[in-house]
Amino acid sequence: MLLVAELGTRLKEARLSKGYSLDDLQEITKIQKRYLVGIEEGNYSIMPGSFYVRAFIKQYAEAVGLNAEEILETYKKELPSTPNDQVSQSMTNSPSRRKVTKGPSNKMMEAMPKIIVALFIVVIIVAIWILWQSKNSSGTSEVENTTPEMEYDTNIQPIDSEKDKKDKENKDAQKKDKEDTNSTEETPTDEDQTDQTEEMKQTISAGTVEADGATTSYTLTGTDTMKIKIEVSGPTFVGIRNQQQQELLTDTRVYNAGEVVEFDATTQNYVRVRLGNSTQAKIYINDELLPYAQQIVTQNIVINFNKEQ
């Protein structure tokens, strides 16, 4: 029971160091609060089954930033065994099964695989020969049946006089002038393209650390969209709220390495991103990396959006 109490104490200390209450942890892990209390007190009898004990402990450890595999390995002797562990132990302790020896087969059965392989090779050779004959016959037929045909352009009219020749030249010149004019009108100048680019250039202000010491505010301008992407490289809690402190992210939880959180906040003028471990998460605003103004583990990132009209 000493190791069990030590496990519960270790998990509780990690939770408190993260600043999580039992209610916070219940929201993150989706584990009922009474089970969380049972884990911290080492009271596993209230759990729905031995399998859930290990599963809940693993989820608790990941949520507070501990190595779940190391925790389970260290305290495995004090945790209730699962049905899989009992079956594995039973199989280990059971007497060895008698080896099944294979009796000798007759010569016909031994030769059968070789006969099948030989027949398969013969079939392939015959199929290749038939395809080759068919291809040669087809090629010869195409060469013999090909008859050159002469095509005549019935739209070409002979120039009967010098006057017709001059009229044609004038029409061609007018057509060319018209095409040049249209091309000049439709092609935007380099200056116009530069002005358009400058009008929509996104700007993110330098972060301002708020009085609570855990919140940094930024201002986004020069764009009409605000798309947030968070790349996670290790276990960290991610939540997104609006100015009224309402949850915008439907899947608020602890994300693991390799997961990506994407949220379109274009309709919002204020969002707050909560990171449980900012050292293992990168935030992108419209695919532009947001540099952190302060290097702390748990922090809030507030983005004020001044939308371009």
MARGUVO-154391 format. One record per residue: x, y, z of N, C-alpha, C, O in turn. Coordinates in steps of 0.02 Angstrom, whole numbers, padded with zeros to 5 digits, always signed. Layout:
BEGIN
XYZXYZXYZXYZ ...
% end
This chain:
BEGIN
+00041-00061+00000+00000+00000+00000+00042+00063+00000+00018+00117-00018 +00106+00056+00021+00150+00115+00023+00162+00141-00048+00160+00201-00061 +00176+00093-00095+00188+00115-00164+00125+00145-00195+00129+00192-00234 +00066+00117-00177+00003+00144-00203-00006+00215-00180-00024+00259-00220 +00006+00228-00115+00000+00296-00089+00050+00342-00122+00035+00400-00137 +00111+00316-00134+00162+00356-00167+00142+00375-00238+00153+00431-00260 +00110+00327-00274+00086+00341-00342+00034+00397-00341+00038+00444-00380 -00016+00392-00296-00068+00443-00292-00039+00511-00275-00060+00562-00302 +00010+00512-00229+00042+00575-00210+00080+00606-00268+00077+00666-00279 +00115+00563-00305+00154+00588-00362+00108+00619-00415+00124+00671-00443 +00052+00586-00430+00006+00612-00480-00026+00677-00456-00034+00724-00494 -00044+00679-00391-00077+00740-00365-00029+00799-00366-00049+00855-00384 +00036+00788-00348+00085+00842-00350+00094+00869-00421+00100+00929-00431 +00095+00823-00470+00102+00845-00540+00042+00886-00562+00048+00934-00599 -00018+00866-00538-00079+00904-00555-00076+00974-00526-00092+01023-00560 -00056+00979-00463-00054+01044-00430-00001+01089-00462-00010+01150-00467 +00056+01058-00485+00108+01099-00517+00084+01127-00583+00109+01179-00605 +00036+01094-00615+00007+01119-00677-00047+01172-00664-00069+01207-00710 -00067+01177-00602-00119+01225-00584-00189+01200-00600-00236+01240-00607 -00197+01133-00606-00262+01104-00622-00299+01085-00558-00270+01057-00511 -00363+01102-00556-00406+01075-00503-00433+01008-00527-00424+00989-00585 -00467+00971-00481-00497+00907-00502-00551+00919-00555-00560+00877-00599 -00585+00976-00551-00635+00991-00602-00602+01003-00670-00628+00981-00722 -00545+01039-00669-00508+01050-00732-00486+00984-00762-00493+00973-00822 -00460+00940-00720-00435+00876-00744-00493+00832-00770-00485+00795-00819 -00550+00838-00738-00608+00800-00762-00628+00824-00832-00645+00784-00875 -00625+00890-00843-00642+00917-00909-00592+00895-00962-00611+00882-01019 -00527+00892-00944-00475+00875-00991-00478+00801-01009-00476+00783-01068 -00482+00757-00958-00477+00685-00969-00544+00651-00982-00546+00595-01005 -00600+00686-00965-00667+00657-00970-00676+00599-00921-00721+00558-00931 -00635+00594-00868-00641+00543-00816-00680+00574-00758-00667+00630-00737 -00728+00536-00731-00769+00563-00677-00725+00582-00617-00675+00549-00602 -00745+00636-00584-00705+00663-00529-00695+00612-00473-00641+00611-00442 -00745+00570-00458-00738+00522-00403-00684+00470-00418-00651+00445-00373 -00675+00453-00483-00622+00406-00502-00553+00439-00494-00504+00407-00475 -00549+00504-00511-00486+00541-00502-00466+00543-00429-00407+00535-00412 -00516+00555-00385-00502+00555-00313-00479+00486-00291-00433+00480-00250 -00511+00433-00317-00492+00364-00300-00420+00349-00320-00385+00315-00283 -00398+00374-00378-00329+00363-00400-00281+00397-00352-00231+00367-00332 -00295+00460-00333-00249+00496-00289-00247+00465-00219-00195+00468-00185 -00302+00434-00196-00303+00403-00130-00284+00330-00131-00279+00298-00079 -00273+00301-00193-00256+00230-00199-00315+00185-00186-00306+00126-00171 -00376+00210-00193-00436+00171-00181-00463+00147-00249-00504+00181-00280 -00439+00088-00272-00458+00063-00337-00522+00022-00335-00546+00001-00388 -00549+00010-00276-00609-00032-00271-00671+00003-00301-00720-00031-00317 -00669+00069-00308-00726+00104-00336-00725+00105-00412-00773+00128-00444 -00670+00080-00442-00664+00081-00515-00712+00029-00546-00728-00021-00514 -00735+00041-00609-00781-00006-00641-00748-00073-00658-00784-00120-00673 -00682-00078-00657-00648-00140-00673-00573-00130-00672-00549-00074-00676 -00535-00186-00668-00462-00181-00664-00432-00150-00727-00380-00117-00723 -00463-00161-00784-00437-00130-00846-00438-00054-00842-00391-00021-00864 -00492-00027-00812-00500+00046-00810-00449+00078-00762-00433+00137-00770 -00425+00040-00712-00375+00068-00666-00313+00091-00705-00291+00148-00699 -00286+00045-00745-00225+00062-00783-00239+00115-00835-00198+00160-00846 -00298+00110-00868-00315+00159-00921-00323+00229-00891-00299+00277-00920 -00356+00234-00833-00368+00300-00803-00302+00329-00778-00291+00390-00784 -00259+00287-00748-00194+00312-00724-00152+00337-00782-00119+00389-00777 -00152+00301-00837-00114+00322-00896-00139+00389-00922-00099+00434-00938 -00206+00397-00926-00235+00460-00950-00220+00518-00902-00205+00573-00924 -00223+00505-00837-00208+00555-00785-00135+00578-00793-00121+00638-00793 -00089+00530-00800-00017+00547-00805-00003+00589-00867+00034+00638-00863 -00032+00571-00924-00021+00609-00985-00048+00680-00979-00017+00727-01004 -00105+00688-00945-00136+00754-00939-00094+00801-00897-00095+00862-00909 -00056+00775-00848-00015+00818-00804+00058+00819-00825+00101+00844-00788 +00074+00790-00884+00141+00796-00911+00191+00744-00887+00251+00755-00892 +00167+00687-00859+00212+00634-00837+00217+00580-00891+00174+00575-00935 +00270+00539-00887+00280+00483-00933+00235+00425-00910+00250+00392-00860 +00181+00414-00947+00131+00364-00925+00160+00294-00924+00146+00256-00878 +00201+00276-00974+00229+00209-00977+00276+00196-00918+00277+00142-00889 +00315+00248-00900+00361+00241-00843+00322+00232-00778+00340+00192-00735 +00267+00270-00771+00225+00265-00710+00197+00194-00704+00200+00164-00650 +00168+00168-00758+00138+00101-00756+00190+00047-00743+00176-00002-00708 +00250+00055-00771+00302+00005-00761+00328+00006-00688+00340-00046-00658 +00335+00066-00660+00362+00073-00592+00314+00042-00540+00336+00010-00493 +00249+00053-00550+00200+00032-00499+00158-00028-00522+00104-00039-00496 +00182-00066-00572+00141-00120-00600+00125-00175-00550+00071-00206-00553 +00171-00188-00501+00158-00241-00453+00103-00223-00404+00071-00266-00374 +00091-00157-00396+00041-00134-00348-00027-00123-00380-00077-00110-00346 -00030-00127-00448-00092-00115-00483-00128-00181-00495-00095-00232-00504 -00195-00182-00496-00232-00244-00509-00218-00269-00579-00215-00229-00626 -00210-00335-00587-00195-00363-00653-00258-00367-00694-00313-00375-00668 -00249-00359-00760-00305-00362-00807-00315-00434-00830-00270-00475-00822 -00374-00450-00860-00385-00518-00886-00332-00540-00935-00316-00599-00938 -00305-00493-00976-00253-00512-01024-00191-00536-00988-00158-00583-01010 -00173-00502-00931-00114-00523-00894-00123-00593-00866-00076-00633-00865 -00185-00610-00842-00198-00675-00813-00193-00729-00866-00167-00783-00854 -00220-00715-00925-00217-00764-00979-00145-00777-00999-00125-00834-01011 -00104-00721-01004-00034-00727-01023+00004-00770-00973+00045-00812-00992 -00011-00759-00907+00024-00798-00855+00003-00871-00858+00044-00915-00849 -00061-00885-00872-00085-00953-00877-00052-00990-00934-00034-01049-00928 -00044-00954-00990-00011-00985-01049+00062-00999-01034+00089-01049-01058 +00094-00954-00995+00165-00963-00979+00175-01024-00935+00224-01061-00943 +00129-01035-00887+00137-01090-00839+00111-01157-00864+00123-01208-00831 +00075-01159-00921+00046-01222-00946+00101-01266-00975+00150-01240-01001 +00093-01333-00972+00144-01379-01000+00148-01372-01075+00099-01355-01109 +00207-01384-01101+00219-01377-01174+00177-01428-01211+00168-01485-01190 +00152-01405-01268+00115-01451-01310+00161-01500-01346+00219-01484-01361 +00135-01559-01360+00175-01609-01394+00186-01588-01466+00139-01569-01500 +00247-01590-01488+00264-01572-01557+00232-01620-01605+00232-01681-01595 +00204-01591-01658+00172-01632-01709+00224-01647-01762+00250-01602-01795 +00236-01709-01770+00286-01729-01821+00251-01745-01886+00196-01773-01886 +00282-01728-01938+00254-01738-02004+00277-01805-02033+00337-01818-02038 +00230-01846-02051+00247-01910-02080+00275-01903-02150+00264-01852-02183 +00309-01951-02174+00339-01949-02242+00284-01950-02295+00234-01986-02287 +00292-01912-02347+00244-01911-02402+00269-01954-02459+00329-01966-02464 +00225-01975-02502+00247-02016-02559+00280-01973-02612+00276-01912-02610 +00311-02005-02660+00350-01969-02711+00305-01927-02755+00326-01874-02780 +00243-01949-02766+00199-01910-02809+00182-01843-02778+00180-01792-02813 +00169-01843-02713+00153-01781-02679+00213-01734-02677+00204-01673-02681 +00273-01762-02671+00333-01720-02670+00346-01688-02739+00369-01632-02744 +00329-01726-02791+00342-01700-02859+00288-01653-02883+00298-01617-02932 +00230-01652-02850+00173-01612-02873+00189-01537-02879+00171-01507-02930 +00221-01505-02831+00237-01433-02839+00280-01419-02901+00270-01369-02935 +00328-01464-02915+00371-01454-02974+00331-01459-03038+00342-01421-03085 +00283-01506-03039+00241-01514-03099+00198-01452-03110+00190-01429-03167 +00171-01426-03056+00128-01366-03062+00168-01306-03088+00144-01269-03130 +00229-01296-03061+00272-01241-03084+00288-01248-03158+00287-01199-03195 +00304-01311-03180+00321-01322-03250+00262-01306-03296+00271-01275-03348 +00201-01327-03276+00142-01312-03316+00129-01237-03319+00109-01211-03372 +00140-01202-03264+00130-01130-03262+00177-01094-03311+00157-01047-03345 +00240-01117-03313+00290-01087-03359+00269-01099-03431+00275-01054-03473 +00245-01160-03446+00224-01176-03515+00166-01130-03536+00165-01105-03592 +00118-01120-03490+00060-01078-03506+00082-01006-03521+00057-00974-03567 +00130-00981-03482+00155-00912-03494+00188-00907-03561+00177-00858-03597 +00229-00956-03580+00265-00955-03644+00214-00955-03702+00222-00917-03750 +00163-00998-03697+00112-01001-03750+00075-00934-03756+00062-00911-03811 +00058-00903-03699+00022-00840-03700+00063-00785-03732+00037-00744-03771 +00129-00784-03716+00173-00733-03746+00178-00743-03822+00177-00694-03859 +00182-00805-03845+00188-00820-03917+00126-00798-03954+00130-00769-04008 +00066-00811-03923+00003-00792-03955-00002-00715-03961-00023-00689-04012 +00016-00680-03907+00014-00606-03909+00061-00578-03961+00044-00530-03996 +00120-00608-03967+00170-00584-04016+00145-00594-04087+00152-00549-04129 +00113-00653-04101+00085-00666-04167+00029-00616-04183+00026-00590-04238 -00014-00604-04133-00070-00558-04143-00046-00487-04157-00074-00452-04200 +00007-00466-04122+00034-00399-04133+00063-00391-04202+00052-00340-04235 +00101-00442-04226+00130-00439-04293+00077-00436-04346+00083-00398-04395 +00023-00475-04339-00031-00476-04388-00066-00409-04390-00083-00384-04444 -00077-00380-04331-00110-00314-04327-00069-00260-04359-00095-00218-04396 -00002-00261-04346+00042-00210-04375+00044-00214-04451+00042-00162-04484 +00046-00274-04479+00048-00283-04552-00016-00258-04583-00015-00226-04636 -00073-00274-04551-00137-00253-04578-00144-00178-04580-00171-00150-04627 -00119-00144-04528-00123-00071-04526-00081-00039-04580-00101+00011-04610 -00022-00068-04594+00021-00040-04646-00010-00049-04714-00007-00004-04756 -00041-00107-04726-00070-00121-04791-00132-00079-04804-00144-00059-04861 -00172-00065-04752-00235-00030-04762-00229+00045-04758-00278+00081-04769 -00169+00070-04743-00161+00142-04738-00155+00173-04807-00109+00157-04844 -00200+00217-04823-00200+00250-04888-00194+00325-04877-00237+00354-04844 -00143+00357-04905-00136+00429-04895-00194+00466-04926-00215+00453-04983 -00219+00512-04889-00274+00553-04914-00252+00625-04919-00215+00650-04876 -00273+00659-04970-00256+00730-04980-00314+00771-04955-00372+00759-04972 -00299+00821-04916-00350+00865-04889-00345+00932-04923-00291+00958-04936 -00402+00960-04937-00405+01024-04972-00442+01075-04928-00494+01059-04898 -00415+01133-04923-00447+01187-04886-00493+01225-04933-00470+01262-04976 -00558+01215-04924-00606+01246-04969-00617+01320-04953-00651+01355-04990 -00590+01343-04896-00600+01413-04876-00551+01461-04909-00561+01521-04906 -00499+01434-04941-00448+01477-04972-00476+01504-05038-00495+01466-05082 -00477+01569-05044-00502+01602-05105-00444+01635-05141-00403+01669-05109 -00439+01627-05205-00385+01659-05243-00393+01735-05245-00449+01760-05246 -00338+01771-05247-00339+01844-05252-00342+01862-05325-00295+01851-05364 -00400+01889-05343-00412+01901-05414-00380+01965-05439-00365+01971-05498 -00371+02015-05394-00346+02080-05418-00303+02113-05366-00299+02090-05309 -00271+02167-05385-00229+02205-05340-00270+02239-05285-00248+02248-05229 -00333+02258-05304-00377+02290-05255-00395+02243-05198-00394+02262-05140 -00412+02180-05216-00428+02130-05164-00369+02119-05117-00377+02109-05057 -00309+02121-05145-00249+02111-05104-00240+02166-05053-00223+02154-04996 -00252+02229-05076-00245+02286-05030-00299+02284-04976-00285+02300-04918 -00361+02266-04995-00415+02261-04945-00398+02210-04891-00410+02222-04831 -00371+02154-04911-00352+02102-04863-00298+02126-04816-00300+02112-04756 -00248+02163-04842-00194+02190-04800-00221+02240-04749-00199+02241-04692 -00270+02283-04772-00298+02332-04726-00337+02299-04669-00332+02319-04611 -00376+02247-04686-00414+02210-04634-00367+02177-04584-00380+02177-04524 -00313+02148-04609-00265+02115-04564-00233+02166-04517-00224+02152-04458 -00216+02226-04543-00185+02278-04502-00233+02303-04448-00213+02313-04390 -00299+02312-04467-00348+02334-04418-00358+02282-04363-00365+02300-04304 -00359+02218-04382-00368+02164-04333-00310+02162-04284-00319+02152-04224 -00248+02172-04310-00189+02171-04267-00189+02230-04219-00172+02222-04160 -00210+02291-04243-00213+02350-04199-00264+02340-04143-00252+02359-04086 -00320+02308-04160-00372+02296-04110-00348+02247-04056-00361+02258-03997 -00312+02194-04077-00285+02145-04029-00233+02177-03983-00232+02163-03923 -00190+02221-04011-00140+02255-03970-00172+02300-03918-00149+02305-03861 -00228+02335-03938-00262+02380-03892-00293+02341-03834-00287+02361-03776 -00327+02285-03851-00358+02244-03799-00306+02216-03751-00317+02213-03690 -00248+02195-03778-00196+02166-03736-00169+02218-03687-00154+02202-03630 -00163+02281-03711-00137+02335-03668-00186+02351-03612-00166+02364-03555 -00252+02350-03629-00302+02368-03579-00309+02314-03525-00321+02330-03467 -00303+02249-03546-00315+02195-03499-00256+02178-03454-00265+02152-03400 -00194+02194-03476-00135+02176-03438-00122+02226-03383-00108+02284-03398 -00126+02208-03320-00113+02255-03265-00039+02273-03261+00004+02232-03276 -00025+02334-03243+00044+02357-03237+00075+02331-03173+00040+02310-03128 +00142+02331-03170+00178+02310-03110+00159+02352-03050+00158+02327-02993 +00144+02417-03062+00127+02461-03008+00060+02441-02977+00052+02442-02916 +00011+02423-03021-00055+02401-02996-00048+02339-02953-00079+02333-02900 -00007+02290-02978+00002+02228-02940+00035+02241-02873+00017+02209-02824 +00082+02288-02870+00116+02304-02808+00068+02335-02758+00069+02319-02698 +00023+02380-02784-00026+02413-02740-00073+02361-02709-00089+02365-02650 -00096+02312-02751-00142+02261-02725-00108+02219-02671-00139+02202-02621 -00044+02202-02683-00007+02161-02634+00001+02198-02568-00006+02168-02515 +00017+02264-02572+00028+02303-02512-00037+02312-02472-00036+02314-02411 -00095+02316-02509-00158+02326-02475-00176+02268-02430-00206+02278-02377 -00159+02206-02450-00179+02146-02414-00121+02115-02375-00124+02055-02360 -00070+02153-02358-00013+02126-02321-00031+02118-02247-00049+02166-02214 -00025+02057-02222-00043+02042-02152+00011+02067-02104+00071+02063-02119 -00011+02092-02047+00035+02116-01995+00012+02090-01927-00047+02095-01909 +00059+02062-01889+00046+02040-01821+00091+02080-01774+00152+02079-01781 +00061+02115-01726+00100+02158-01682+00143+02117-01635+00132+02057-01626 +00192+02151-01605+00233+02118-01554+00189+02104-01492+00144+02143-01476 +00202+02049-01459+00160+02029-01403+00169+02075-01342+00224+02097-01327 +00113+02088-01309+00113+02128-01248+00093+02084-01189+00038+02056-01189 +00137+02078-01140+00124+02035-01082+00075+02070-01035+00087+02127-01015 +00021+02036-01017-00030+02066-00973-00009+02061-00900+00041+02031-00883 -00049+02093-00856-00031+02098-00786-00029+02030-00750+00007+02022-00701 -00068+01982-00775-00068+01916-00740-00005+01877-00753+00007+01826-00719 +00037+01898-00799+00101+01865-00813+00095+01802-00854+00146+01776-00876 +00034+01777-00866+00025+01715-00904-00009+01728-00971-00018+01682-01010 -00028+01791-00985-00065+01808-01046-00024+01858-01088+00003+01906-01062 -00021+01844-01153+00012+01888-01201-00038+01907-01255-00070+01864-01284 -00045+01973-01269-00093+01998-01318-00058+02019-01382-00005+02050-01381 -00089+02002-01439-00065+02021-01505-00122+02054-01544-00181+02043-01528 -00105+02093-01596-00155+02124-01639-00141+02104-01711-00085+02111-01736 -00194+02078-01745-00188+02055-01815-00223+02106-01859-00282+02121-01850 -00186+02133-01910-00214+02182-01957-00191+02164-02028-00149+02120-02038 -00221+02200-02077-00199+02192-02146-00226+02130-02180-00199+02109-02231 -00279+02100-02154-00308+02040-02184-00382+02037-02166-00404+02068-02118 -00420+01999-02206-00491+01990-02191-00507+01920-02167-00565+01902-02161 -00455+01881-02151-00466+01814-02125-00421+01802-02064-00368+01833-02058 -00443+01758-02020-00402+01738-01963-00410+01662-01953-00457+01639-01921 -00364+01625-01982-00365+01552-01976-00307+01530-01931-00249+01545-01943 -00325+01494-01878-00276+01474-01827-00259+01400-01836-00302+01358-01843 -00193+01386-01836-00169+01317-01840-00118+01306-01785-00072+01347-01777 -00125+01252-01747-00080+01236-01692-00049+01167-01705-00085+01117-01707 +00017+01165-01713+00053+01102-01723+00081+01079-01656+00119+01115-01624 +00063+01019-01636+00082+00992-01570+00139+00942-01578+00135+00897-01620 +00192+00950-01538+00250+00904-01541+00255+00861-01478+00300+00819-01475 +00211+00869-01431+00212+00830-01369+00147+00842-01331+00111+00889-01347 +00132+00802-01280+00068+00809-01244+00058+00879-01216+00099+00904-01177 +00004+00912-01236-00011+00979-01211-00086+00992-01218-00117+00972-01267 -00114+01027-01168-00185+01045-01170-00196+01105-01216-00157+01153-01214 -00248+01102-01259-00264+01156-01305-00338+01174-01298-00381+01130-01302 -00352+01239-01288-00421+01263-01286-00425+01332-01318-00377+01370-01315 -00482+01348-01351-00491+01412-01384-00558+01441-01361-00610+01409-01367 -00556+01504-01335-00616+01537-01311-00625+01606-01344-00576+01634-01369 -00687+01632-01343-00700+01699-01368-00697+01750-01311-00678+01733-01255 -00717+01811-01325-00711+01864-01274-00759+01853-01216-00748+01879-01161 -00812+01815-01228-00860+01800-01175-00840+01736-01137-00879+01710-01097 -00779+01712-01149-00751+01652-01117-00791+01589-01133-00795+01542-01093 -00821+01588-01193-00856+01528-01216-00808+01485-01258-00769+01512-01298 -00811+01419-01249-00767+01374-01286-00787+01374-01360-00845+01361-01377 -00738+01388-01403-00749+01386-01476-00727+01320-01506-00754+01297-01556 -00677+01288-01474-00650+01225-01500-00692+01168-01473-00698+01159-01412 -00722+01129-01518-00766+01074-01496-00728+01018-01462-00756+00983-01420 -00665+01009-01479-00625+00954-01451-00571+00982-01406-00512+00979-01423 -00590+01008-01348-00542+01035-01300-00515+00978-01257-00552+00946-01220 -00449+00966-01262-00420+00908-01227-00344+00914-01231-00316+00964-01254 -00309+00861-01207-00236+00855-01213-00220+00823-01281-00242+00767-01295 -00183+00860-01322-00163+00834-01388-00092+00805-01384-00051+00827-01343 -00079+00755-01425-00015+00720-01425+00026+00739-01486+00001+00771-01532 +00090+00718-01486+00137+00735-01539+00110+00714-01607+00084+00659-01615 +00116+00759-01657+00095+00745-01724+00024+00769-01740+00005+00773-01798 -00015+00786-01688-00083+00809-01700-00083+00884-01717-00039+00921-01694 -00131+00905-01758-00136+00975-01781-00207+00999-01765-00256+00966-01782 -00212+01057-01733-00277+01088-01718-00287+01146-01767-00244+01189-01772 -00343+01146-01804-00357+01199-01851-00426+01229-01835-00474+01193-01823 -00429+01296-01835-00492+01330-01818-00497+01395-01857-00450+01436-01856 -00553+01406-01893-00565+01467-01931-00601+01517-01885-00660+01509-01870 -00564+01569-01863-00591+01619-01817-00606+01685-01853-00605+01738-01821 -00619+01682-01918-00630+01743-01958-00688+01784-01931-00687+01845-01935 -00739+01750-01905-00798+01787-01881-00788+01818-01812-00832+01854-01788 -00732+01804-01780-00718+01830-01713-00671+01891-01716-00629+01894-01761 -00679+01938-01670-00631+01993-01666-00584+01985-01606-00541+02027-01592 -00594+01929-01569-00552+01915-01511-00553+01840-01499-00606+01809-01497 -00494+01810-01491-00489+01740-01471-00434+01732-01420-00384+01768-01421 -00443+01683-01373-00392+01667-01324-00374+01593-01330-00416+01550-01320 -00309+01580-01347-00285+01512-01353-00250+01493-01288-00203+01527-01267 -00273+01439-01256-00244+01415-01192-00199+01355-01208-00222+01305-01235 -00135+01360-01190-00086+01306-01202-00062+01280-01135-00035+01318-01094 -00070+01215-01123-00045+01185-01061+00030+01179-01061+00061+01183-01007 +00061+01171-01120+00134+01167-01126+00155+01198-01192+00158+01165-01243 +00168+01264-01190+00183+01301-01252+00249+01281-01283+00261+01295-01342 +00293+01247-01245+00357+01226-01274+00347+01169-01323+00392+01154-01362 +00288+01138-01323+00274+01082-01368+00217+01099-01416+00181+01055-01438 +00208+01164-01431+00155+01184-01477+00177+01248-01514+00205+01293-01484 +00163+01250-01579+00176+01309-01620+00110+01335-01648+00068+01296-01671 +00100+01402-01645+00038+01433-01669+00053+01469-01735+00101+01507-01740 +00009+01457-01786+00015+01491-01850-00050+01531-01861-00105+01505-01851 -00043+01595-01882-00100+01636-01899-00098+01647-01974-00053+01679-02000 -00148+01620-02009-00148+01622-02083-00082+01597-02111-00053+01627-02156 -00057+01540-02083+00005+01506-02104+00068+01546-02087+00121+01529-02112 +00063+01598-02046+00122+01636-02024+00135+01619-01950+00092+01625-01907 +00198+01597-01936+00215+01575-01868+00212+01634-01820+00239+01688-01833 +00179+01623-01763+00173+01675-01711+00229+01666-01660+00229+01615-01624 +00276+01713-01655+00330+01707-01605+00304+01723-01535+00269+01772-01526 +00322+01681-01485+00301+01693-01417+00342+01750-01387+00403+01753-01394 +00308+01796-01353+00342+01853-01322+00376+01833-01257+00422+01866-01235 +00352+01779-01225+00383+01755-01164+00386+01678-01165+00341+01645-01191 +00440+01652-01138+00452+01579-01139+00432+01548-01072+00473+01533-01029 +00366+01538-01065+00340+01503-01006+00301+01442-01030+00280+01439-01088 +00292+01394-00985+00261+01331-01006+00186+01340-01018+00163+01332-01075 +00149+01358-00967+00076+01367-00974+00062+01441-00985+00080+01483-00944 +00028+01457-01041+00014+01527-01054-00048+01535-01099-00070+01488-01132 -00075+01597-01098-00133+01614-01140-00109+01660-01196-00071+01707-01183 -00131+01648-01257-00115+01690-01315-00180+01723-01338-00226+01689-01361 -00184+01790-01331-00244+01827-01351-00229+01863-01417-00177+01896-01424 -00275+01856-01465-00267+01887-01530-00327+01933-01542-00384+01910-01546 -00313+01999-01548-00364+02048-01565-00363+02058-01640-00311+02076-01668 -00420+02047-01673-00423+02047-01746-00457+02111-01771-00517+02121-01762 -00417+02155-01804-00444+02214-01837-00453+02197-01911-00406+02203-01950 -00512+02175-01930-00525+02149-01997-00523+02204-02049-00548+02259-02038 -00492+02188-02108-00490+02234-02164-00560+02238-02195-00590+02186-02209 -00586+02297-02206-00651+02306-02237-00646+02311-02313-00696+02319-02347 
% end
